[in-house]
């Protein structure tokens, strides 16, 4: 049964399987090719005369989860007319190669998956350097000629190529990565975007509140509007209520402090999603602090009124009203929210005019984190970039 499987696996009518040797580390397939006439590469005459044999070991696609080696008894022919000596032709083995075409394709397929190059090398029985060389042969360069109408810009922590943060540019409409940049600094972004001649085509750019992003957009995309991703400005509300809880928690005795710490998710959850028992637990927390009650009401007001706006016109009215409520509350932890919302007011309200956010970009960032974690980090940025683009092509 195993012999039939391996013979089918080799996919060649000219292959003769002579034996299989299996041990704990690998599988060896001992084969030879059917003898047939060959054309002399020098004079073009046909010859069937064998000069001698040599044994060649060739790495092939893994079988049963083990690295596989083909042990080929290879013939060397000699031409009767000109005396030229040459080896027989093997379809799946390029000249001077020590691994089959099938194995190269298999490794390239594995490189598209979320696994490290070390894991691929262990499964296939080749060196990590060989896997890296195959990765280097992949052509994944993006199209630098055109830009979509909507682009999303974000950063992620890469720690490769001597840079802590890298920049990712995504088309949120088509849900694809446009490119990965080595740095998130303005000069790098400028160098990248100025090569495009159709920048006027871009209508929207979604970013977080990183000033070099907005400055670059204002410089190179004159006709585009900037929208701040909703997650990035909404989290300031949750940071504020968390800081209020921590402040109140420090003033309480140990037993009450533990209760507050374990109940933090109640404060972050939407009121409509809580059970009757959870609502009662929330009221107990409010009994200890009016600031906590007000902070929770501000959070609910923001979720119910601001985030449910259908366009920027409604959002401007509701956000101004919420900023005034936050000021009147006189809670120090919300001062940061007020400052940020005033500074980015136009860009935040623009986010309500489009159905797109940085969610696609954040999804890619999570995949990149997994890829980086599996490899225990990347030192070479160009390989890291190529792996990201190839995995998410």
The 8 nearest C-alpha neighbors of each residue, nearest first, counted from 0:
[[1, 3, 2, 4, 5, 6, 7, 19],
 [0, 2, 4, 3, 5, 6, 19, 7],
 [3, 1, 5, 0, 4, 6, 19, 16],
 [4, 2, 6, 0, 1, 5, 7, 8],
 [3, 5, 1, 7, 2, 6, 8, 0],
 [4, 6, 8, 2, 7, 3, 1, 9],
 [5, 7, 3, 9, 8, 4, 2, 16],
 [8, 6, 4, 10, 5, 9, 3, 11],
 [7, 9, 5, 6, 10, 4, 3, 11],
 [8, 10, 6, 7, 11, 5, 14, 12],
 [11, 9, 7, 8, 12, 6, 14, 5],
 [10, 12, 13, 14, 9, 7, 6, 90],
 [13, 11, 14, 10, 15, 33, 9, 6],
 [12, 14, 33, 11, 32, 15, 34, 31],
 [15, 13, 32, 11, 12, 31, 33, 16],
 [14, 16, 31, 30, 32, 17, 33, 13],
 [17, 15, 30, 18, 29, 14, 31, 6],
 [18, 16, 30, 29, 15, 19, 31, 28],
 [17, 19, 29, 16, 28, 20, 30, 2],
 [18, 20, 28, 27, 29, 21, 26, 17],
 [21, 19, 27, 26, 28, 18, 22, 29],
 [22, 20, 26, 25, 27, 19, 23, 24],
 [23, 21, 24, 25, 26, 20, 27, 65],
 [22, 24, 25, 21, 26, 65, 66, 20],
 [23, 25, 22, 65, 66, 26, 21, 67],
 [26, 24, 66, 65, 67, 22, 23, 21],
 [25, 27, 21, 67, 20, 68, 66, 22],
 [28, 26, 68, 20, 19, 69, 67, 21],
 [27, 29, 69, 19, 70, 30, 18, 68],
 [30, 28, 70, 18, 17, 69, 71, 19],
 [31, 29, 16, 71, 17, 15, 28, 70],
 [30, 32, 72, 15, 71, 14, 73, 33],
 [31, 33, 14, 13, 15, 34, 30, 73],
 [34, 32, 13, 14, 35, 15, 31, 12],
 [33, 35, 32, 36, 47, 13, 74, 31],
 [34, 36, 33, 37, 47, 32, 46, 87],
 [37, 35, 47, 46, 45, 38, 34, 48],
 [38, 36, 46, 45, 47, 39, 35, 87],
 [37, 39, 45, 43, 44, 40, 46, 36],
 [38, 40, 43, 44, 41, 42, 45, 78],
 [39, 41, 43, 42, 38, 85, 83, 44],
 [42, 40, 39, 43, 83, 81, 44, 38],
 [41, 43, 44, 39, 40, 81, 80, 38],
 [44, 42, 39, 38, 40, 41, 45, 37],
 [43, 45, 39, 38, 42, 46, 80, 78],
 [46, 44, 38, 37, 39, 36, 43, 47],
 [45, 47, 37, 36, 78, 48, 38, 44],
 [48, 46, 36, 37, 49, 35, 76, 45],
 [47, 49, 76, 46, 77, 50, 78, 79],
 [50, 48, 76, 51, 75, 77, 47, 74],
 [49, 51, 76, 75, 77, 48, 52, 84],
 [52, 50, 75, 49, 74, 53, 76, 73],
 [53, 51, 74, 73, 75, 72, 54, 50],
 [52, 54, 73, 72, 55, 74, 51, 75],
 [53, 55, 72, 71, 73, 70, 56, 52],
 [54, 56, 71, 70, 57, 53, 72, 73],
 [55, 57, 70, 69, 71, 68, 54, 58],
 [58, 56, 97, 69, 98, 68, 59, 55],
 [57, 59, 68, 98, 67, 69, 97, 99],
 [58, 60, 102, 67, 99, 68, 98, 61],
 [59, 61, 102, 67, 101, 62, 123, 105],
 [62, 60, 66, 67, 65, 123, 64, 59],
 [61, 63, 64, 65, 67, 60, 66, 26],
 [62, 64, 65, 61, 66, 26, 67, 25],
 [65, 63, 62, 61, 122, 66, 123, 25],
 [64, 66, 25, 61, 62, 63, 67, 122],
 [67, 65, 61, 123, 25, 124, 122, 26],
 [66, 68, 26, 61, 59, 25, 27, 58],
 [69, 67, 58, 27, 57, 59, 26, 28],
 [68, 70, 28, 57, 56, 27, 71, 29],
 [71, 69, 56, 29, 55, 28, 30, 68],
 [70, 72, 55, 30, 31, 73, 54, 69],
 [73, 71, 54, 31, 53, 55, 30, 52],
 [72, 74, 53, 52, 71, 54, 31, 75],
 [75, 73, 52, 87, 86, 51, 76, 53],
 [74, 76, 86, 51, 85, 50, 52, 49],
 [77, 75, 49, 50, 85, 84, 48, 86],
 [76, 78, 84, 50, 83, 48, 82, 49],
 [77, 79, 82, 83, 80, 46, 81, 39],
 [80, 78, 82, 81, 77, 46, 48, 83],
 [79, 81, 78, 82, 44, 42, 83, 46],
 [82, 80, 83, 78, 79, 42, 41, 77],
 [81, 83, 78, 79, 77, 80, 84, 39],
 [84, 82, 78, 77, 81, 85, 41, 39],
 [83, 85, 77, 76, 82, 78, 75, 86],
 [86, 84, 76, 75, 77, 83, 87, 39],
 [87, 85, 75, 74, 76, 88, 84, 73],
 [86, 88, 74, 75, 89, 85, 76, 73],
 [87, 89, 90, 86, 37, 92, 94, 93],
 [90, 88, 92, 91, 87, 93, 32, 94],
 [91, 89, 92, 88, 93, 11, 100, 99],
 [90, 92, 100, 99, 89, 93, 101, 11],
 [91, 93, 99, 89, 90, 100, 94, 96],
 [94, 92, 96, 95, 91, 99, 100, 90],
 [93, 95, 96, 92, 97, 88, 89, 86],
 [96, 94, 93, 97, 92, 98, 57, 55],
 [97, 95, 94, 93, 98, 92, 99, 57],
 [96, 98, 57, 58, 95, 99, 56, 92],
 [99, 97, 58, 57, 96, 59, 102, 100],
 [98, 100, 92, 101, 102, 59, 91, 58],
 [99, 101, 103, 102, 91, 92, 104, 98],
 [102, 100, 104, 99, 103, 105, 60, 59],
 [101, 103, 60, 105, 59, 99, 104, 100],
 [102, 104, 100, 106, 105, 101, 107, 99],
 [105, 103, 107, 101, 102, 106, 108, 100],
 [104, 106, 102, 108, 103, 107, 101, 109],
 [107, 105, 109, 103, 108, 104, 102, 110],
 [106, 108, 110, 104, 109, 105, 103, 111],
 [107, 109, 105, 106, 110, 111, 104, 112],
 [110, 108, 106, 111, 112, 107, 105, 119],
 [109, 111, 107, 112, 108, 106, 390, 114],
 [112, 110, 390, 109, 108, 389, 113, 107],
 [113, 111, 109, 110, 114, 390, 108, 115],
 [112, 114, 370, 111, 115, 369, 390, 110],
 [115, 113, 112, 373, 118, 116, 370, 110],
 [114, 116, 374, 117, 118, 373, 119, 113],
 [115, 117, 119, 118, 120, 127, 130, 114],
 [116, 118, 120, 115, 119, 127, 121, 374],
 [119, 117, 121, 115, 116, 120, 122, 114],
 [120, 118, 116, 122, 117, 121, 123, 115],
 [119, 121, 125, 117, 123, 118, 127, 126],
 [122, 120, 118, 124, 119, 123, 117, 125],
 [123, 121, 119, 120, 124, 66, 65, 118],
 [122, 124, 66, 120, 121, 125, 61, 119],
 [125, 123, 66, 121, 120, 122, 126, 58],
 [126, 124, 120, 123, 129, 127, 121, 130],
 [127, 125, 129, 128, 120, 130, 124, 121],
 [126, 128, 130, 129, 120, 117, 131, 116],
 [129, 127, 131, 126, 130, 132, 125, 133],
 [128, 130, 132, 126, 131, 127, 133, 125],
 [129, 131, 127, 133, 128, 132, 134, 116],
 [132, 130, 128, 134, 129, 133, 135, 127],
 [133, 131, 135, 129, 134, 130, 128, 136],
 [132, 134, 130, 136, 135, 131, 129, 137],
 [135, 133, 131, 132, 136, 137, 130, 107],
 [134, 136, 132, 133, 137, 131, 382, 385],
 [137, 135, 133, 134, 138, 132, 131, 139],
 [138, 136, 134, 135, 139, 133, 385, 389],
 [137, 139, 140, 136, 135, 385, 389, 134],
 [140, 138, 137, 141, 389, 388, 385, 392],
 [139, 141, 138, 142, 385, 388, 178, 143],
 [142, 140, 143, 139, 177, 178, 388, 176],
 [141, 143, 144, 140, 145, 177, 146, 178],
 [142, 144, 145, 141, 195, 194, 146, 140],
 [145, 143, 142, 195, 146, 196, 197, 194],
 [146, 144, 143, 197, 195, 147, 142, 196],
 [145, 147, 148, 197, 201, 198, 144, 200],
 [148, 146, 149, 201, 150, 170, 145, 200],
 [147, 149, 201, 202, 200, 203, 146, 150],
 [150, 148, 203, 147, 204, 201, 202, 170],
 [151, 149, 170, 204, 169, 205, 171, 203],
 [150, 152, 205, 169, 204, 168, 206, 170],
 [153, 151, 168, 206, 167, 205, 169, 150],
 [154, 152, 167, 166, 206, 207, 168, 151],
 [153, 155, 166, 165, 167, 164, 183, 156],
 [156, 154, 165, 164, 157, 166, 364, 153],
 [155, 157, 164, 163, 158, 165, 154, 368],
 [156, 158, 164, 159, 163, 165, 155, 162],
 [159, 157, 163, 162, 156, 164, 161, 160],
 [160, 158, 378, 380, 161, 157, 377, 162],
 [159, 161, 380, 379, 162, 378, 158, 181],
 [160, 162, 159, 158, 163, 378, 380, 379],
 [163, 161, 158, 160, 159, 164, 182, 181],
 [162, 164, 158, 157, 156, 161, 159, 165],
 [165, 163, 156, 157, 155, 162, 182, 154],
 [166, 164, 182, 181, 155, 154, 183, 180],
 [165, 167, 154, 180, 183, 179, 182, 153],
 [166, 168, 179, 153, 154, 152, 178, 180],
 [169, 167, 152, 178, 177, 151, 176, 179],
 [170, 168, 176, 151, 177, 150, 175, 171],
 [169, 171, 150, 175, 172, 174, 173, 151],
 [172, 170, 174, 173, 169, 359, 150, 151],
 [171, 173, 174, 170, 149, 355, 175, 150],
 [172, 174, 171, 170, 175, 169, 147, 176],
 [175, 173, 171, 172, 170, 359, 176, 169],
 [176, 174, 170, 173, 169, 177, 171, 392],
 [177, 175, 169, 178, 168, 170, 174, 388],
 [176, 178, 169, 168, 175, 141, 170, 179],
 [179, 177, 168, 176, 167, 141, 180, 169],
 [178, 180, 167, 166, 384, 168, 181, 165],
 [181, 179, 166, 182, 165, 167, 178, 183],
 [180, 182, 165, 166, 179, 162, 380, 183],
 [183, 181, 165, 184, 180, 166, 164, 187],
 [182, 184, 166, 165, 164, 185, 154, 187],
 [185, 183, 187, 182, 186, 188, 211, 212],
 [184, 186, 188, 211, 187, 189, 215, 183],
 [185, 187, 189, 188, 184, 190, 183, 191],
 [188, 186, 190, 189, 185, 184, 191, 182],
 [187, 189, 185, 191, 190, 186, 192, 184],
 [190, 188, 186, 191, 192, 187, 193, 185],
 [189, 191, 187, 188, 193, 192, 186, 194],
 [190, 192, 188, 189, 193, 194, 187, 195],
 [193, 191, 189, 194, 195, 190, 188, 219],
 [192, 194, 195, 190, 191, 189, 219, 196],
 [193, 195, 192, 191, 196, 190, 143, 144],
 [196, 194, 193, 197, 192, 198, 144, 143],
 [195, 197, 198, 194, 144, 193, 145, 199],
 [196, 198, 199, 200, 195, 145, 146, 144],
 [199, 197, 200, 196, 201, 220, 195, 146],
 [200, 198, 197, 201, 222, 220, 221, 223],
 [199, 201, 198, 197, 148, 202, 147, 146],
 [202, 200, 148, 199, 198, 223, 203, 149],
 [203, 201, 223, 148, 149, 224, 200, 222],
 [204, 202, 149, 224, 223, 201, 225, 148],
 [203, 205, 150, 225, 151, 149, 226, 224],
 [206, 204, 151, 226, 227, 225, 228, 152],
 [207, 205, 152, 227, 228, 151, 153, 226],
 [206, 208, 227, 209, 228, 231, 153, 205],
 [209, 207, 210, 206, 227, 231, 212, 213],
 [208, 210, 207, 212, 211, 213, 206, 153],
 [209, 211, 213, 212, 208, 214, 215, 207],
 [212, 210, 214, 185, 213, 209, 215, 184],
 [213, 211, 215, 210, 214, 209, 216, 206],
 [212, 214, 216, 210, 215, 211, 217, 209],
 [215, 213, 211, 217, 216, 212, 210, 218],
 [214, 216, 218, 212, 213, 217, 211, 219],
 [215, 217, 213, 220, 218, 219, 214, 212],
 [216, 218, 214, 215, 220, 221, 219, 213],
 [219, 217, 215, 216, 220, 214, 221, 189],
 [218, 220, 216, 217, 221, 215, 193, 198],
 [221, 219, 216, 223, 222, 217, 198, 218],
 [220, 222, 223, 217, 219, 218, 199, 216],
 [221, 223, 220, 199, 202, 224, 201, 200],
 [224, 222, 202, 203, 220, 221, 201, 225],
 [223, 225, 203, 202, 204, 226, 222, 349],
 [224, 226, 204, 346, 205, 203, 223, 227],
 [227, 225, 350, 346, 205, 349, 347, 204],
 [228, 226, 347, 206, 207, 346, 205, 350],
 [227, 229, 356, 231, 230, 357, 207, 206],
 [230, 228, 231, 232, 233, 227, 356, 350],
 [229, 231, 233, 228, 232, 234, 357, 356],
 [232, 230, 229, 228, 233, 234, 207, 227],
 [231, 233, 234, 229, 230, 235, 228, 227],
 [234, 232, 230, 235, 236, 231, 229, 237],
 [233, 235, 237, 236, 232, 231, 238, 230],
 [234, 236, 238, 233, 237, 232, 336, 239],
 [237, 235, 239, 234, 238, 233, 298, 240],
 [236, 238, 234, 240, 239, 235, 241, 267],
 [237, 239, 235, 241, 236, 240, 234, 242],
 [238, 240, 332, 242, 236, 237, 241, 333],
 [241, 239, 243, 237, 242, 238, 294, 244],
 [242, 240, 244, 238, 239, 243, 237, 245],
 [241, 243, 245, 239, 244, 240, 246, 238],
 [244, 242, 240, 246, 241, 245, 247, 291],
 [245, 243, 241, 247, 242, 246, 248, 240],
 [244, 246, 248, 242, 243, 247, 241, 249],
 [245, 247, 243, 248, 244, 249, 242, 250],
 [248, 246, 244, 250, 249, 245, 243, 251],
 [247, 249, 245, 256, 246, 250, 251, 244],
 [250, 248, 246, 247, 251, 245, 256, 252],
 [249, 251, 247, 248, 252, 246, 256, 245],
 [252, 250, 248, 249, 256, 255, 253, 247],
 [253, 251, 255, 254, 256, 250, 249, 248],
 [254, 252, 256, 255, 257, 251, 258, 249],
 [253, 255, 256, 257, 252, 258, 251, 259],
 [256, 254, 258, 257, 253, 252, 251, 259],
 [255, 257, 253, 248, 259, 258, 254, 251],
 [258, 256, 260, 255, 259, 254, 261, 253],
 [257, 259, 255, 261, 256, 260, 262, 254],
 [260, 258, 262, 256, 257, 261, 263, 255],
 [259, 261, 257, 262, 258, 263, 256, 248],
 [262, 260, 258, 259, 263, 257, 264, 256],
 [261, 263, 259, 260, 264, 265, 258, 266],
 [262, 264, 265, 266, 260, 261, 259, 267],
 [265, 263, 267, 266, 262, 268, 261, 260],
 [266, 264, 268, 263, 267, 262, 281, 277],
 [267, 265, 264, 263, 268, 295, 262, 281],
 [266, 268, 264, 265, 269, 263, 237, 240],
 [269, 267, 265, 266, 264, 270, 272, 273],
 [270, 268, 271, 272, 267, 273, 299, 266],
 [269, 271, 272, 273, 268, 299, 278, 265],
 [272, 270, 269, 273, 274, 268, 278, 299],
 [271, 273, 270, 269, 274, 268, 277, 278],
 [274, 272, 270, 271, 277, 278, 275, 269],
 [273, 275, 277, 276, 278, 272, 271, 279],
 [276, 274, 278, 277, 279, 273, 280, 272],
 [275, 277, 279, 274, 278, 280, 273, 281],
 [278, 276, 280, 274, 279, 275, 273, 281],
 [279, 277, 281, 275, 280, 276, 273, 274],
 [278, 280, 282, 276, 281, 277, 275, 283],
 [281, 279, 277, 283, 278, 282, 276, 284],
 [280, 282, 278, 284, 279, 283, 277, 285],
 [283, 281, 285, 279, 284, 280, 286, 278],
 [284, 282, 286, 280, 281, 285, 279, 287],
 [283, 285, 281, 282, 286, 287, 280, 288],
 [286, 284, 282, 292, 288, 287, 283, 291],
 [285, 287, 283, 284, 288, 282, 289, 292],
 [286, 288, 285, 284, 289, 283, 247, 291],
 [289, 287, 285, 290, 291, 286, 292, 284],
 [288, 290, 292, 291, 293, 285, 287, 286],
 [291, 289, 293, 288, 292, 294, 330, 243],
 [290, 292, 294, 289, 288, 293, 285, 295],
 [291, 293, 289, 295, 285, 290, 294, 296],
 [292, 294, 296, 290, 295, 291, 297, 289],
 [295, 293, 291, 297, 296, 292, 240, 290],
 [294, 296, 298, 292, 293, 297, 291, 299],
 [297, 295, 293, 299, 298, 294, 300, 292],
 [298, 296, 300, 294, 295, 299, 293, 301],
 [297, 299, 295, 301, 296, 300, 294, 236],
 [300, 298, 296, 302, 301, 297, 303, 295],
 [301, 299, 297, 303, 298, 302, 304, 296],
 [300, 302, 305, 298, 299, 304, 303, 297],
 [303, 301, 299, 306, 300, 304, 305, 298],
 [304, 302, 300, 301, 299, 307, 305, 306],
 [303, 305, 301, 307, 300, 302, 306, 317],
 [306, 304, 301, 317, 307, 308, 318, 314],
 [305, 307, 302, 308, 304, 303, 301, 314],
 [306, 308, 305, 304, 303, 309, 302, 314],
 [309, 307, 314, 306, 305, 313, 310, 304],
 [308, 310, 351, 307, 313, 311, 352, 314],
 [311, 309, 351, 352, 312, 313, 308, 314],
 [310, 312, 314, 348, 351, 349, 313, 352],
 [311, 313, 315, 314, 310, 316, 348, 309],
 [314, 312, 316, 311, 315, 310, 308, 317],
 [313, 315, 311, 317, 312, 308, 316, 348],
 [316, 314, 318, 312, 313, 317, 311, 319],
 [315, 317, 313, 319, 314, 318, 320, 312],
 [316, 318, 320, 314, 305, 319, 315, 321],
 [317, 319, 321, 315, 320, 316, 314, 305],
 [320, 318, 322, 316, 321, 317, 315, 323],
 [319, 321, 317, 323, 318, 322, 316, 324],
 [320, 322, 318, 324, 323, 319, 317, 325],
 [323, 321, 325, 319, 324, 320, 337, 318],
 [322, 324, 326, 320, 321, 325, 327, 319],
 [325, 323, 321, 327, 326, 322, 328, 320],
 [326, 324, 322, 328, 323, 327, 321, 333],
 [327, 325, 323, 324, 328, 329, 322, 334],
 [328, 326, 324, 329, 325, 323, 330, 322],
 [327, 329, 325, 330, 326, 324, 293, 290],
 [330, 328, 327, 326, 331, 325, 333, 334],
 [329, 331, 328, 332, 333, 290, 334, 325],
 [332, 330, 334, 333, 329, 335, 243, 328],
 [331, 333, 239, 330, 334, 243, 242, 335],
 [334, 332, 336, 335, 331, 239, 330, 337],
 [335, 333, 337, 336, 331, 332, 338, 330],
 [334, 336, 338, 333, 337, 339, 332, 235],
 [337, 335, 333, 339, 334, 338, 235, 340],
 [336, 338, 334, 340, 335, 339, 322, 341],
 [339, 337, 335, 341, 336, 340, 342, 334],
 [338, 340, 342, 336, 341, 337, 343, 335],
 [341, 339, 337, 344, 343, 342, 338, 336],
 [340, 342, 344, 338, 339, 343, 337, 322],
 [341, 343, 339, 340, 344, 338, 345, 337],
 [344, 342, 340, 346, 341, 345, 347, 339],
 [343, 345, 341, 340, 347, 346, 342, 348],
 [346, 344, 348, 347, 343, 349, 315, 226],
 [345, 347, 226, 349, 343, 225, 227, 348],
 [348, 346, 227, 344, 349, 345, 350, 343],
 [347, 349, 311, 350, 345, 346, 314, 351],
 [350, 348, 346, 226, 351, 347, 311, 352],
 [351, 349, 226, 348, 352, 347, 227, 353],
 [350, 352, 310, 311, 349, 353, 348, 309],
 [353, 351, 310, 350, 349, 311, 354, 309],
 [352, 354, 355, 351, 350, 349, 356, 310],
 [355, 353, 356, 352, 351, 350, 172, 309],
 [356, 354, 353, 171, 357, 172, 358, 350],
 [357, 355, 358, 228, 205, 229, 354, 359],
 [356, 358, 360, 359, 228, 361, 151, 205],
 [357, 359, 361, 360, 356, 362, 355, 171],
 [360, 358, 362, 361, 357, 171, 174, 363],
 [359, 361, 357, 363, 362, 358, 364, 169],
 [362, 360, 364, 358, 363, 359, 357, 365],
 [361, 363, 359, 365, 360, 364, 358, 366],
 [362, 364, 366, 360, 365, 361, 367, 359],
 [365, 363, 361, 367, 362, 366, 360, 368],
 [364, 366, 368, 362, 367, 363, 361, 369],
 [367, 365, 363, 369, 368, 364, 370, 362],
 [366, 368, 364, 370, 365, 369, 371, 363],
 [369, 367, 365, 371, 366, 370, 372, 364],
 [370, 368, 372, 366, 367, 371, 373, 365],
 [371, 369, 367, 373, 368, 372, 113, 366],
 [370, 372, 376, 368, 374, 369, 373, 375],
 [371, 373, 375, 369, 374, 370, 368, 376],
 [374, 372, 370, 371, 115, 375, 369, 114],
 [373, 375, 115, 376, 371, 372, 370, 377],
 [376, 374, 372, 373, 371, 377, 115, 370],
 [375, 377, 371, 374, 372, 378, 158, 159],
 [378, 376, 159, 379, 383, 371, 380, 374],
 [379, 377, 159, 160, 380, 376, 158, 161],
 [378, 380, 160, 382, 381, 377, 159, 383],
 [379, 381, 160, 383, 159, 382, 384, 378],
 [382, 380, 384, 383, 379, 385, 160, 386],
 [383, 381, 385, 384, 380, 379, 386, 135],
 [382, 384, 380, 386, 381, 385, 377, 387],
 [385, 383, 381, 387, 382, 386, 380, 179],
 [384, 386, 382, 388, 387, 383, 389, 381],
 [385, 387, 389, 383, 384, 388, 390, 382],
 [388, 386, 384, 390, 385, 389, 391, 383],
 [387, 389, 385, 391, 386, 390, 392, 384],
 [388, 390, 386, 392, 391, 387, 385, 111],
 [391, 389, 111, 387, 388, 392, 386, 112],
 [392, 390, 388, 389, 387, 176, 111, 175],
 [391, 389, 388, 390, 175, 176, 139, 387]]
